[in-house]
């Protein structure tokens, strides 16, 4: 990937009355990447996008596009195009006219408009729809028309505000595949906003995770999933949610123990405890994903099956430990009964240890040995 | 024993058929999940069961009694919609207590029931608060508490968690399942998401264009969809479908030529006609992805990779058609790379080209 910076935010802050919607946020977006702002509702992701678009102005900080300070510039002078949640495809206009809209505003010649529209329609697989009315289209086609209309004016940057939120589960999955392919084929720089973590993982080259106006972690999908920097990111990214055990960390021989209010768990055995020495006695939260724990014939961590639930091609067991509950992925066709005893083994390399007070990551992965 | 039964239910509105051939039975304490795309008739079906819509033909029985003509308030059912009306000017307590007040229960009894259901649903803390302060999950639980406090004979839930964020929805579904076990209420739950229907339902009814296509346990539904339309609908990520030719129908084996390769399936189908075309379908989850040359594999070029956390969804172009596979997250790949796919022959389903019915 080229590392040419297209967008740069420098210490951007935006307040609405008493609320700090965006709090000292800085990041760079590179040419040709799909960059996602991810977070729960109210985290400041849409406001950040609107600041880049020029629909909001920051109270503090700077916004640069292609190296030019655009902080004070109006939206139309920024060379960006925004696709909204409701695609705003004109229902009474043909697909051709919808795509041509921005070009007509720019007063291009008739032949020029025709050439450009056909070219864009070809790329977006809309050639067969050019005479269709906007209102007759399915969601997936509407999305492409909205994107085509943006692309026709050759923006430096395409901004998308939760464009898949209204689609149903089946269409969503298809649109995620298509959008990722399209973005890679065209090489256009995109900034995408969503509250859906799976969508962010599926689409993005890099993800900026926001919470309460702050940028919490910035990384590739692999980095935020495999190496979350704090408890918030660990629990927000991943479905089913990461398992968490809270207690005081202890070591016994080559075993990692966790002492809770009413119990002492052996979280891992046969491990190299060296890296854990400094954490003994600390109040921690130990996290591990449901795919990083297995049901084994024997071991040290015992629980009772509470509930089994089908999830795609797998089954999720909800296992009750003494005073915690954990989720475990098992094979779809192995049956487990409610109340059945199971022994669990967590992959020590996939353990995440967080500070209970601050939520910050203390350690990722314990080496077996 | 059958608890609720629908017999030959259909519904037409001004000549347009909304529902046809709905027949099912459910047992007491079961969760039936109804799934279908938007516009497939799920809400109309729920309203017929609830008595809010009269069917054009057919009967509804509760514990053997014909209730088809019984008005809604005499059925003792409760219904919760996607966006349930919660009275904004009343507290959580008043909202939940409302149906009991209508029934003229004593203040003491109301108090006991509201507290007990709130305890169970984990919403004791919002009883004195107004709905404007509720989170999405709390709002939905207050609506559920109000529906459950009357101890309904049947709980009808129409896409109850649709407008919640994905993360909260996931938690609510597991919670709902657990709650239902505790109180044993019979539930009919509708959703447009087939995966959600299979995780929540003891049984799943697939409704496509107003027609009851299949009613089965989730595992059965996954293993044996009755036709290609059902298979396509329940598969997320999208099902792989390729045209193949039946080359040989042996005793317990089928040889199929498929694109540039052959596949042997350890199965026997009645009416196996050598040389005829079939539709071969398999889910992305049942495909093995190889980055190296593999014997007997479908070979193609990677066109998209979507990371999904615990694995990756890879789309490949194989001789002009796009196939999808779930690959291990550790697999290294780039767009444009050549890769191979092999399919678990036990997980392949064959469909008739014309009728789209499952060949078995």
Interface residues (C-beta under 8 A of the other chain):
Chain A: X40 X41 X168 X169 X170 X173 X174 X176 X177 X180 X181 X184 X195 X196 X197 X198 X201 X202 X203 X221 X222 X225 X236 X237 X238 X239 X240 X241 X289 X291 X306 X307 X309 X310 X311 X312 X313 X316 X318 X329 X332 X333
Chain B: X37 X38 X165 X166 X167 X170 X171 X173 X174 X177 X178 X181 X192 X193 X194 X195 X196 X198 X199 X200 X218 X219 X222 X233 X236 X237 X238 X283 X285 X286 X303 X304 X305 X306 X307 X308 X309 X310 X313 X315 X324 X326 X329 X335
